[in-house]
């Protein structure tokens, strides 16, 4: 019975994902592990201009906002105390200051935000291991990066 419910919910979510996209074909393979829908929130390809309040859930660990029309991230994003992965690729962000208070963040993907010129000082995000700012106006490594002992990867364009 539980398996039937999971299959039904998965099919429903897949149909919502497919119908909410433009001409892009996206498939989601949900691995064999257990899946808690509260942990991952994927709002990619939704033509969002702002992050919906449903994303303000402290249980979220992975927030995917790729390929939307976001110009800024909400201040309340710092309320996501369990947030480990934030992906906001291919949007219209000009600034990403509010993420500097996401202290449990481990991976940050901002690539494709062509007008993004300013990256907040993320040195308070002690667990951050990866930052991707390819195809933005951030062309140099910020000075505060040298203070981040656990950062393994900072990817930027020249």
VENTA-V797966 format. One line per field, one symbol per residue. ss: DSSP state (h for helix, s for strand, l for the rest). phi: phi as a letter, one per 30 degrees, with the letter a starting at -180 (. if undefined). A space follows every 10 residues. Layout:
# VENTA-V797966
ss->???
phi->???
This chain:
# VENTA-V797966
ss->lhhhhhhhhh hhhhhhhhhl llllllllll llllllllls ssllllllll llhhhlllll lsssllllll llllhhhhhl llllssslll llllslhhhh hlllllsssl lllllllsll llllllllls ssslllllll llhhhhhlll llssssll
phi->.ddddddddd dddddddddd cdcccbcccc edddbcdddc bccdhchdcb ddddddbddd cbbcbdhbbd cacddddddd dcdcbbbbdh bcdcbbdddd cddcdcbbcb dicdcdcbce dcddddcdcb bbbdibddcb ddddeddcdc dcabcbcc
